[in-house]
Amino acid sequence: MDIKIIKTQEPKQMPNESELGFGKYFSDHMFVMEYEDGKGWINARIVPFGYISLHPASTVLHYGAEIFEGLKAYRIADGTVQLFRPMENIKRMNTSAERMCLPTIDEDVALEILETFVRCEKDWVPHSKGSSLYIRPYMFGNDETLGVHTVKRATFMIIASPSGSYYKEGINPVKIMIESEDVRTVRGGTGYAKCGGNYAASTRAGERANKKGYSQVLWLDGVERKYIEEVGAMNVMFKINGEIITPALTGSILPGITRKSCIEVLKRLGYSVSERLFSVEELLAAMKSGTLEEAWGCGTAAVVSPIGRLMYEDVEYVINNEQIGEVTQKLYDILTGIQWGQLEDEYGWIHKL
Ligand SMILES: *Cc1c(COP(=O)(O)O)cnc(C)c1O
């Protein structure tokens, strides 16, 4: 693929690494290309980061045709930069695109674009412990008409944001509220696609939980409000009587790459991992009988996030004395160890640049 590169004339300063936070600052450049029906993907370019202009009728503004991905570039001890399972993000992006009637991108071409862009921005990969360059590929429908149909024009972009450690003050277990009113998605809907619309629909419940002092919600399935699906924008896992349980990918759950990696690590460590329907009653029974040993969310941003308290119908349950559990800690150490190059990558997950 021919990628034109136009370098900025006004490079920015990397902010103080202790103040990065998440998603607040952006690197100097962005990748952009357009899709036109009959022509395919055209005008691949890396240009200075800046505003974009859209036709007021652009599909994305009216019908929400938008998908995205999220992955990190890590700087390891020798100063080089590496990615974690980038092909998984590319494959998932194409699955999301297919669901939203957006065009797909050839996997090898997408990987070449990602590598070229991250190489271009490599000085923006921070150096401090736990920090990384968060990479956000995204695609949106960009037809200049209000007619509703399969997208004929689309735009694909990648931006990057140097981000600080998720756990600046150590890993603190979070308080979660089980949501029994709003649902995130339903089977047959868009739950398995990483699309902006799923986020727009789930913000209200998150806000309500925040107001009550909880950091996120635990989602139940959209049909019966019975089976556990995800926690906030993370997948969720439980350890009950020594067994690891995580909701099966029924179609309304986002197939997380961290989830998949946790399962592979757990199996290699000899744990029994069950991907199945897991009801809220079963969870309540395990909390009441004391057999729930650990609960945690997993996703790229936090890696793992231990759950210390769970609230359901005005009753609050404490998990593992609000301490991070042994398995949660092990997963965190192994995944971050591989990502930051401190542990040998026995799985073939690391993609060096
Ligand atoms: C991105 C995302 C996840 C986590 O996926 P990872 O690939 O592990 O980062 C989980 N749930 C939702 C809703 C998501 O959007």
The ligand as an SDF file (V2000), in Angstrom:
LIG
                    3D

 15 15  0  0  0  0  0  0  0  0999 V2000
  -13.3000   -2.9650   23.8600 C   0  0  0  0  0  0  0  0  0  0  0  0
  -14.3060   -3.5810   24.7530 C   0  0  0  0  0  0  0  0  0  0  0  0
  -13.9920   -4.6400   25.6290 C   0  0  0  0  0  0  0  0  0  0  0  0
  -12.5830   -5.1410   25.8650 C   0  0  0  0  0  0  0  0  0  0  0  0
  -11.9460   -5.6020   24.7250 O   0  0  0  0  0  0  0  0  0  0  0  0
  -10.3600   -5.7030   24.6770 P   0  0  0  0  0  0  0  0  0  0  0  0
  -10.0850   -6.1860   23.3150 O   0  0  0  0  0  0  0  0  0  0  0  0
   -9.9510   -6.6420   25.7200 O   0  0  0  0  0  0  0  0  0  0  0  0
   -9.8400   -4.3150   24.9440 O   0  0  0  0  0  0  0  0  0  0  0  0
  -15.0150   -5.2140   26.3610 C   0  0  0  0  0  0  0  0  0  0  0  0
  -16.2860   -4.7650   26.2670 N   0  0  0  0  0  0  0  0  0  0  0  0
  -16.6170   -3.7390   25.4560 C   0  0  0  0  0  0  0  0  0  0  0  0
  -18.0270   -3.2910   25.4020 C   0  0  0  0  0  0  0  0  0  0  0  0
  -15.6430   -3.1110   24.6760 C   0  0  0  0  0  0  0  0  0  0  0  0
  -15.9850   -2.0990   23.8860 O   0  0  0  0  0  0  0  0  0  0  0  0
  1  2  1  0
  2  3  1  0
  2 14  2  0
  3  4  1  0
  3 10  2  0
  4  5  1  0
  5  6  1  0
  6  7  2  0
  6  8  1  0
  6  9  1  0
 10 11  1  0
 11 12  2  0
 12 13  1  0
 12 14  1  0
 14 15  1  0
M  END
$$$$
